[in-house]
Amino acid sequence: MKVNLKYIIVFSILLAIEVFIALFVRDKIIRPFIGDILVIVLMYSFIRSIVQKTIKFLPVYLFLLAVFVEITQYFHLVDKLGLKDNKFMATVLGTSFDVKDILCYFIGSIILIFWERKLEPSLGRS
């Protein structure tokens, strides 16, 4: 398996930013909104770092995955699976539904679509 160094660097930087936001930022803009936008870009960069083949509609698939996870929060899946006390899983899966999160995931996906179409034209055409 060949790793795309450009995307692994982007992934590493975004992961560090997300961890920093999760641990140290307690505001009303960056933590709830920017963090959710960046998580889509984080997942995209991780996939692009390990998958060499172009995945058409990857930003759309990531948006749908994020919406699915958000819907599981609406149904309190973490509680039903008995993972409420597992801080890692509760953080990854989330514990509270918010329609604004879906909007943030949408914005992150739009950023990626723009990235693919404008900055990496070979991805936008495939």
MIDOSE-1310 file (N, C-alpha, C; in nm, 2 decimals, decimal comma, always signed):
residues 126
mkvn	+0,08/-0,12/+0,00/+0,00/+0,00/+0,00/+0,09/+0,12/+0,00; +0,06/+0,21/-0,09/+0,14/+0,33/-0,11/+0,06/+0,45/-0,04; +0,13/+0,53/+0,04/+0,06/+0,64/+0,11/+0,09/+0,77/+0,03; -0,01/+0,85/+0,02/+0,01/+0,98/-0,05/+0,05/+1,08/+0,06
lkyi	+0,18/+1,12/+0,05/+0,24/+1,20/+0,16/+0,17/+1,33/+0,18; +0,13/+1,39/+0,07/+0,06/+1,53/+0,08/-0,06/+1,51/+0,17; -0,14/+1,41/+0,14/-0,27/+1,40/+0,22/-0,24/+1,35/+0,36; -0,14/+1,27/+0,38/-0,11/+1,22/+0,52/-0,06/+1,34/+0,60
ivfs	+0,01/+1,44/+0,54/+0,05/+1,56/+0,61/-0,07/+1,64/+0,65; -0,16/+1,66/+0,55/-0,28/+1,74/+0,57/-0,37/+1,67/+0,68; -0,38/+1,54/+0,68/-0,45/+1,46/+0,78/-0,39/+1,48/+0,92; -0,26/+1,47/+0,93/-0,19/+1,49/+1,05/-0,21/+1,63/+1,11
illa	-0,20/+1,73/+1,03/-0,23/+1,87/+1,08/-0,37/+1,89/+1,12; -0,46/+1,84/+1,04/-0,61/+1,85/+1,08/-0,64/+1,77/+1,20; -0,58/+1,66/+1,22/-0,61/+1,58/+1,34/-0,55/+1,65/+1,46; -0,44/+1,71/+1,45/-0,38/+1,79/+1,56/-0,47/+1,91/+1,60
ievf	-0,52/+1,97/+1,49/-0,61/+2,09/+1,52/-0,74/+2,04/+1,58; -0,80/+1,93/+1,53/-0,92/+1,88/+1,59/-0,90/+1,84/+1,74; -0,79/+1,77/+1,77/-0,77/+1,73/+1,91/-0,75/+1,86/+2,00; -0,68/+1,96/+1,94/-0,66/+2,08/+2,02/-0,80/+2,15/+2,04
ialf	-0,88/+2,15/+1,94/-1,01/+2,21/+1,96/-1,09/+2,14/+2,06; -1,09/+2,00/+2,05/-1,17/+1,92/+2,15/-1,12/+1,94/+2,29; -0,99/+1,95/+2,31/-0,94/+1,96/+2,45/-0,93/+2,10/+2,51; -0,91/+2,20/+2,42/-0,88/+2,33/+2,48/-0,97/+2,44/+2,44
vrdk	-1,05/+2,43/+2,34/-1,14/+2,54/+2,29/-1,28/+2,52/+2,35; -1,32/+2,63/+2,42/-1,45/+2,63/+2,48/-1,52/+2,76/+2,44; -1,55/+2,77/+2,31/-1,62/+2,89/+2,26/-1,75/+2,86/+2,19; -1,81/+2,96/+2,12/-1,94/+2,94/+2,06/-1,93/+2,94/+1,91
iirp	-1,80/+2,94/+1,85/-1,79/+2,94/+1,71/-1,70/+2,82/+1,66; -1,57/+2,83/+1,71/-1,47/+2,73/+1,66/-1,51/+2,59/+1,70; -1,53/+2,56/+1,83/-1,56/+2,42/+1,87/-1,69/+2,37/+1,80; -1,80/+2,44/+1,81/-1,92/+2,37/+1,75/-1,93/+2,38/+1,60
figd	-1,87/+2,48/+1,54/-1,89/+2,49/+1,39/-1,76/+2,45/+1,31; -1,66/+2,52/+1,34/-1,53/+2,50/+1,26/-1,49/+2,35/+1,28; -1,49/+2,30/+1,40/-1,46/+2,16/+1,42/-1,54/+2,06/+1,34; -1,67/+2,09/+1,32/-1,75/+2,00/+1,24/-1,73/+2,02/+1,09
ilvi	-1,69/+2,13/+1,05/-1,65/+2,15/+0,91/-1,52/+2,08/+0,88; -1,43/+2,09/+0,97/-1,30/+2,03/+0,95/-1,30/+1,88/+0,96; -1,40/+1,82/+1,03/-1,40/+1,68/+1,04/-1,42/+1,61/+0,91; -1,50/+1,67/+0,82/-1,53/+1,62/+0,69/-1,40/+1,62/+0,61
vlmy	-1,32/+1,73/+0,62/-1,20/+1,75/+0,55/-1,09/+1,65/+0,60; -1,10/+1,63/+0,73/-1,01/+1,53/+0,80/-1,03/+1,39/+0,75; -1,16/+1,35/+0,74/-1,19/+1,21/+0,69/-1,15/+1,20/+0,54; -1,17/+1,31/+0,46/-1,14/+1,31/+0,32/-0,99/+1,29/+0,31
sfir	-0,91/+1,37/+0,38/-0,76/+1,36/+0,37/-0,71/+1,22/+0,41; -0,77/+1,16/+0,51/-0,73/+1,03/+0,55/-0,75/+0,93/+0,44; -0,87/+0,93/+0,39/-0,90/+0,84/+0,28/-0,81/+0,86/+0,16; -0,80/+0,98/+0,12/-0,71/+1,02/+0,00/-0,56/+0,98/+0,03
sivq	-0,52/+0,98/+0,16/-0,39/+0,94/+0,19/-0,36/+0,79/+0,17; -0,46/+0,71/+0,18/-0,44/+0,56/+0,17/-0,50/+0,50/+0,05; -0,60/+0,56/-0,01/-0,66/+0,51/-0,13/-0,61/+0,58/-0,25; -0,54/+0,51/-0,34/-0,48/+0,58/-0,46/-0,58/+0,60/-0,57
ktik	-0,68/+0,52/-0,58/-0,78/+0,53/-0,69/-0,87/+0,64/-0,65; -0,91/+0,72/-0,75/-1,01/+0,83/-0,73/-1,15/+0,77/-0,69; -1,21/+0,82/-0,59/-1,34/+0,78/-0,55/-1,44/+0,90/-0,59; -1,51/+0,87/-0,70/-1,60/+0,97/-0,74/-1,71/+1,00/-0,64
flpv	-1,74/+1,12/-0,61/-1,84/+1,16/-0,51/-1,80/+1,14/-0,37; -1,67/+1,13/-0,34/-1,62/+1,10/-0,20/-1,67/+1,21/-0,11; -1,67/+1,34/-0,14/-1,73/+1,44/-0,05/-1,88/+1,41/-0,01; -1,95/+1,36/-0,11/-2,09/+1,33/-0,09/-2,11/+1,21/+0,00
ylfl	-2,03/+1,11/-0,02/-2,03/+0,99/+0,07/-2,00/+1,03/+0,21; -1,90/+1,12/+0,23/-1,86/+1,16/+0,36/-1,97/+1,24/+0,43; -2,04/+1,32/+0,35/-2,15/+1,40/+0,40/-2,26/+1,30/+0,45; -2,29/+1,20/+0,37/-2,39/+1,11/+0,41/-2,36/+1,03/+0,53
lavf	-2,23/+0,99/+0,54/-2,18/+0,92/+0,66/-2,20/+1,01/+0,78; -2,16/+1,14/+0,77/-2,17/+1,23/+0,88/-2,32/+1,25/+0,92; -2,40/+1,26/+0,83/-2,55/+1,27/+0,86/-2,60/+1,15/+0,93; -2,55/+1,03/+0,88/-2,59/+0,91/+0,94/-2,55/+0,91/+1,09
veit	-2,43/+0,94/+1,12/-2,38/+0,95/+1,26/-2,46/+1,05/+1,34; -2,49/+1,16/+1,28/-2,58/+1,26/+1,35/-2,72/+1,21/+1,38; -2,77/+1,13/+1,29/-2,90/+1,07/+1,31/-2,90/+0,97/+1,42; -2,78/+0,89/+1,43/-2,77/+0,80/+1,54/-2,77/+0,88/+1,68
qyfh	-2,72/+1,00/+1,67/-2,72/+1,08/+1,80/-2,87/+1,12/+1,83; -2,95/+1,14/+1,73/-3,09/+1,17/+1,76/-3,16/+1,06/+1,83; -3,12/+0,93/+1,80/-3,18/+0,82/+1,86/-3,09/+0,76/+1,98; -3,00/+0,84/+2,03/-2,92/+0,81/+2,15/-2,85/+0,68/+2,14
lvdk	-2,79/+0,65/+2,02/-2,72/+0,52/+2,00/-2,61/+0,49/+2,11; -2,54/+0,59/+2,14/-2,43/+0,57/+2,24/-2,49/+0,52/+2,37; -2,60/+0,58/+2,42/-2,67/+0,53/+2,54/-2,72/+0,39/+2,52; -2,78/+0,36/+2,41/-2,84/+0,23/+2,38/-2,73/+0,12/+2,37
lglk	-2,61/+0,15/+2,33/-2,50/+0,06/+2,32/-2,42/+0,05/+2,45; -2,46/+0,13/+2,55/-2,39/+0,12/+2,68/-2,25/+0,18/+2,67; -2,24/+0,28/+2,58/-2,10/+0,34/+2,56/-2,09/+0,48/+2,62; -2,19/+0,52/+2,69/-2,20/+0,66/+2,74/-2,08/+0,69/+2,83
dnkf	-2,03/+0,59/+2,91/-1,92/+0,62/+3,00/-1,78/+0,60/+2,93; -1,78/+0,55/+2,80/-1,66/+0,54/+2,72/-1,64/+0,67/+2,65; -1,55/+0,75/+2,71/-1,53/+0,89/+2,66/-1,49/+0,89/+2,51; -1,40/+0,80/+2,47/-1,35/+0,80/+2,33/-1,47/+0,77/+2,24
matv	-1,55/+0,66/+2,26/-1,66/+0,63/+2,17/-1,77/+0,73/+2,18; -1,79/+0,79/+2,30/-1,89/+0,89/+2,31/-1,85/+1,02/+2,23; -1,72/+1,05/+2,22/-1,67/+1,16/+2,14/-1,68/+1,13/+2,00; -1,64/+1,01/+1,95/-1,64/+0,97/+1,81/-1,78/+0,97/+1,76
lgts	-1,87/+0,90/+1,83/-2,01/+0,89/+1,78/-2,10/+1,01/+1,82; -2,06/+1,08/+1,91/-2,14/+1,20/+1,95/-2,25/+1,16/+2,04; -2,30/+1,26/+2,11/-2,41/+1,23/+2,21/-2,53/+1,32/+2,19; -2,52/+1,42/+2,11/-2,63/+1,51/+2,10/-2,66/+1,55/+1,96
fdvk	-2,78/+1,54/+1,91/-2,82/+1,57/+1,78/-2,83/+1,72/+1,77; -2,78/+1,78/+1,66/-2,80/+1,92/+1,63/-2,80/+1,94/+1,48; -2,91/+1,99/+1,43/-2,92/+2,01/+1,28/-2,81/+2,11/+1,23; -2,76/+2,20/+1,31/-2,65/+2,28/+1,27/-2,53/+2,21/+1,24
dilc	-2,51/+2,09/+1,30/-2,39/+2,00/+1,27/-2,40/+1,96/+1,13; -2,52/+1,92/+1,08/-2,54/+1,87/+0,95/-2,51/+1,99/+0,85; -2,55/+2,11/+0,88/-2,51/+2,22/+0,80/-2,36/+2,24/+0,79; -2,29/+2,22/+0,90/-2,14/+2,23/+0,90/-2,08/+2,11/+0,81
yfig	-2,14/+1,99/+0,82/-2,09/+1,88/+0,74/-2,11/+1,92/+0,59; -2,22/+1,98/+0,56/-2,25/+2,02/+0,42/-2,15/+2,12/+0,37; -2,12/+2,22/+0,46/-2,02/+2,32/+0,42/-1,89/+2,25/+0,40; -1,85/+2,16/+0,48/-1,72/+2,09/+0,46/-1,72/+2,01/+0,33
siil	-1,83/+1,95/+0,30/-1,84/+1,88/+0,17/-1,83/+1,97/+0,05; -1,90/+2,09/+0,06/-1,89/+2,18/-0,05/-1,75/+2,23/-0,07; -1,68/+2,26/+0,04/-1,54/+2,30/+0,03/-1,46/+2,19/-0,04; -1,48/+2,06/-0,01/-1,41/+1,95/-0,08/-1,45/+1,94/-0,23
ifwe	-1,57/+1,96/-0,26/-1,62/+1,96/-0,40/-1,55/+2,07/-0,47; -1,54/+2,19/-0,41/-1,47/+2,30/-0,47/-1,32/+2,26/-0,49; -1,26/+2,21/-0,39/-1,12/+2,16/-0,40/-1,10/+2,07/-0,51; -1,19/+1,97/-0,53/-1,17/+1,87/-0,64/-1,19/+1,94/-0,77
rkle	-1,29/+2,02/-0,78/-1,32/+2,08/-0,91/-1,22/+2,19/-0,96; -1,18/+2,27/-0,86/-1,10/+2,39/-0,90/-0,95/+2,37/-0,88; -0,91/+2,30/-0,77/-0,77/+2,29/-0,74/-0,71/+2,15/-0,79; -0,79/+2,05/-0,80/-0,75/+1,93/-0,86/-0,84/+1,88/-0,97
pslg	-0,83/+1,95/-1,08/-0,93/+1,92/-1,19/-0,94/+1,78/-1,23; -0,84/+1,70/-1,22/-0,84/+1,56/-1,26/-0,94/+1,48/-1,17; -0,96/+1,52/-1,05/-1,06/+1,46/-0,96/-1,20/+1,50/-1,00; -1,22/+1,62/-1,03/-1,35/+1,67/-1,06/-1,41/+1,62/-1,18
rs	-1,33/+1,57/-1,27/-1,38/+1,52/-1,40/-1,40/+1,37/-1,40; -1,35/+1,30/-1,30/-1,36/+1,15/-1,31/-1,50/+1,11/-1,26
